[in-house]
Amino acid sequence: MKRDIARLKTEDFDLLVIGGGINGCAIARDASLRGVKTALIEKDDFASGASGKTTKIIHGGIRYLEQFNLNLIYEALHERGILLRTTPRLVHPLEFIIPVYKGDPRPLIMMRTGVFIYDMLAGKSNIHCHRPLNKDELMLLERDITSKGLKGGVLYCDAQMDDIRLCLDNAISAYQAGCCVANKVEAEGFIKRDGRVVGAEAKDTLRGEKFAIRAQCVVNATGAWSNRLVWADEPHSPAITRPTKGIHIVYKKLPVTRAILFSARKDKRILFVIPWRDYTLIGTTDTDFKGSCDEVYATSDDVEYLLNEARRIFPDEQIDKKGIITTYAGLRPLMNTQGVAPWKVSREHFIKESGAGLISVVGGKYTTYRRLAEQVVDRVILSFPRKRESIKKCVTAAQGPSSAASAEGMRSLIERAVKEEMANSLTDLLARRLQLSNSRSLGLAELEESANIMAGLLGWSTAQKESEIRAYKEEARKNTACLD
Ligand SMILES: Cc1cc2nc3c(=O)[nH]c(=O)nc-3n(C[C@H](O)[C@H](O)[C@H](O)COP(=O)(O)OP(=O)(O)OC[C@H]3O[C@@H](n4cnc5c(N)ncnc54)[C@H](O)[C@@H]3O)c2cc1C
């Protein structure tokens, strides 16, 4: 992927997509594959927002059954089937167990019935049918969870994904289809002609240069940041998103082979303990967030809440802060609904168009990104009445994103990340291309060597290299500051 600022400055695009999370990357990919001349800009890095901070599950969402949101579950389960089929290297089946204990807010019958309906809704795209478990059967499958007060449970199947790589691969695939892609380019405002949005005022944050990008249609896919661009277009319009924070703990490997879904005692929310690589993920929280969307970290209260709830399920594991490798936090770009608890806000996505024609994406789940992208591009096409015949059909339900060529060894991996995957900071490399920031070393063991190789490839001065190292260490510190 070549970061082609000259092209961004000089060409007229059909479509400009702002935001390189999963939604923006997928919209850019879908549009480019259909022959729409597209540009994609991201102010930081692909998957640096919510799309790199998820629970990493592709799922219908068992908990939406309680809200009778059957349409969302049906759509998400259908999308789960498509992703398992088209992108098997990044999305694979994962078994979940729901143990139900005396005093749990959701009775066993409710959980079993719920999973039965879940399987029914999946229909042909079901992975395998659920299995009710009595107490002994459950303890045979997961012998290290507590049996105290256990009434029984149920086993069902969803999927686990590599959220960061899936997002990156969508960006790469968009580029391969002709999209002009650039990270470290921020949209600061809009260009308008006759009251219509016809491009964006942008800033290359690597060089500080400002320039205009011209496009017939502009999509705001900036997730939790969406309100800023909505207000740049229409200063007095209401907020479209209500960002809520979710954190995860990356914990040392707990003795579970399947994911465990259980109800929190404190607030009845559904929580997960999930085997992930050499570790266990414990998540997540869901709290309203009023701070800067660029500074989102776990607090010690967030961590205590999750540890307390997990401790109940694994009383023999002495779960405490000492077992935590690190934490990560992200913002859900939920639709702005007031008067309900954050975890009760709908996870459906919506497409909104302003009076000036700015199309904004609101809400949604990672799982349904492909469908969201298809719907947005269908909508975008309506703004090109003269071109409509030449635009091809959506192919993403049959064709998953491709990946960059494989590489082995630290130097080759770094060369690939820099030359083919647009890594231009040490954090891009270690946190997202190599995904080492959530490993035991936090990427710090690999820091010096990586910085030296990157400096050579990108022509960094010694001062620039030192500043990159400092920035990476600072991010690692902020993710673990809640453990002090
Ligand atoms: C804790 C947590 C756990 C979750 N777990 C799951 C899960 O397991 N499964 C699931 O299906 N869903 C999950 N979700 C939901 C899912 O992560 C989101 O719905 C999805 O990632 C949103 O993607 P996005 O592209 O809209 O937003 P983001 O990924 O946040 O992308 C927006 C991007 O826009 C960029 N940007 C902002 N302003 C500008 C600008 N002015 N110019 C250029 N770029 C800009 C940002 O830098 C950012 O990269 C989870 C969410 C959270 C927070």
The ligand as a MOL file (V3000), in Angstrom:
LIG
                    3D

  0  0  0     0  0            999 V3000
M  V30 BEGIN CTAB
M  V30 COUNTS 53 58 0 0 0
M  V30 BEGIN ATOM
M  V30 1 C -14.8290 -2.8890 24.0410 0
M  V30 2 C -15.5180 -3.2280 22.7530 0
M  V30 3 C -15.7240 -4.5650 22.4210 0
M  V30 4 C -16.3830 -4.8810 21.2310 0
M  V30 5 N -16.4780 -6.2010 20.8870 0
M  V30 6 C -17.0990 -6.5410 19.7450 0
M  V30 7 C -17.1190 -7.9040 19.3430 0
M  V30 8 O -16.5230 -8.7880 19.9750 0
M  V30 9 N -17.8080 -8.2030 18.2140 0
M  V30 10 C -18.4570 -7.2410 17.4910 0
M  V30 11 O -19.0990 -7.5950 16.5030 0
M  V30 12 N -18.3790 -5.9310 17.7930 0
M  V30 13 C -17.6940 -5.5580 18.9010 0
M  V30 14 N -17.5790 -4.2380 19.2390 0
M  V30 15 C -18.1640 -3.2090 18.3540 0
M  V30 16 C -17.1770 -2.8680 17.2280 0
M  V30 17 O -15.8670 -2.8030 17.7170 0
M  V30 18 C -17.5320 -1.5420 16.5660 0
M  V30 19 O -18.8830 -1.5400 16.2160 0
M  V30 20 C -16.6990 -1.3030 15.3110 0
M  V30 21 O -15.3400 -1.6040 15.5190 0
M  V30 22 C -16.8630 0.1480 14.8730 0
M  V30 23 O -16.0260 0.3670 13.7620 0
M  V30 24 P -15.8710 1.8140 13.1270 0
M  V30 25 O -15.0740 1.6590 11.9020 0
M  V30 26 O -17.2060 2.4400 12.9950 0
M  V30 27 O -15.1340 2.6800 14.2500 0
M  V30 28 P -13.5180 2.7730 14.6770 0
M  V30 29 O -12.9370 1.4280 14.5890 0
M  V30 30 O -13.5100 3.4660 15.9480 0
M  V30 31 O -12.9510 3.6260 13.4930 0
M  V30 32 C -13.1280 5.0080 13.3570 0
M  V30 33 C -11.8120 5.5670 12.8220 0
M  V30 34 O -11.9900 6.9100 12.3870 0
M  V30 35 C -10.7740 7.6010 12.5990 0
M  V30 36 N -11.0510 9.0400 12.5900 0
M  V30 37 C -11.7180 9.7480 13.5210 0
M  V30 38 N -11.8230 11.0410 13.1540 0
M  V30 39 C -11.1970 11.1590 11.9570 0
M  V30 40 C -10.9650 12.2470 11.0770 0
M  V30 41 N -11.4230 13.4690 11.3570 0
M  V30 42 N -10.2670 12.0330 9.9320 0
M  V30 43 C -9.8080 10.7900 9.6360 0
M  V30 44 N -10.0050 9.7240 10.4460 0
M  V30 45 C -10.6990 9.8880 11.5910 0
M  V30 46 C -10.2990 7.0780 13.9500 0
M  V30 47 O -8.9240 7.2790 14.1310 0
M  V30 48 C -10.6970 5.6010 13.8690 0
M  V30 49 O -9.6330 4.7860 13.4330 0
M  V30 50 C -16.8710 -3.8670 20.3940 0
M  V30 51 C -16.6410 -2.5340 20.7170 0
M  V30 52 C -15.9390 -2.2110 21.8650 0
M  V30 53 C -15.6180 -0.7840 22.1780 0
M  V30 END ATOM
M  V30 BEGIN BOND
M  V30 1 1 1 2
M  V30 2 1 2 3
M  V30 3 2 2 52
M  V30 4 2 3 4
M  V30 5 1 4 5
M  V30 6 1 4 50
M  V30 7 2 5 6
M  V30 8 1 6 7
M  V30 9 1 6 13
M  V30 10 2 7 8
M  V30 11 1 7 9
M  V30 12 1 9 10
M  V30 13 2 10 11
M  V30 14 1 10 12
M  V30 15 2 12 13
M  V30 16 1 13 14
M  V30 17 1 14 15
M  V30 18 1 14 50
M  V30 19 1 15 16
M  V30 20 1 16 17
M  V30 21 1 16 18
M  V30 22 1 18 19
M  V30 23 1 18 20
M  V30 24 1 20 21
M  V30 25 1 20 22
M  V30 26 1 22 23
M  V30 27 1 23 24
M  V30 28 2 24 25
M  V30 29 1 24 26
M  V30 30 1 24 27
M  V30 31 1 27 28
M  V30 32 2 28 29
M  V30 33 1 28 30
M  V30 34 1 28 31
M  V30 35 1 31 32
M  V30 36 1 32 33
M  V30 37 1 33 34
M  V30 38 1 33 48
M  V30 39 1 34 35
M  V30 40 1 35 36
M  V30 41 1 35 46
M  V30 42 1 36 37
M  V30 43 1 36 45
M  V30 44 2 37 38
M  V30 45 1 38 39
M  V30 46 1 39 40
M  V30 47 2 39 45
M  V30 48 1 40 41
M  V30 49 2 40 42
M  V30 50 1 42 43
M  V30 51 2 43 44
M  V30 52 1 44 45
M  V30 53 1 46 47
M  V30 54 1 46 48
M  V30 55 1 48 49
M  V30 56 2 50 51
M  V30 57 1 51 52
M  V30 58 1 52 53
M  V30 END BOND
M  V30 END CTAB
M  END
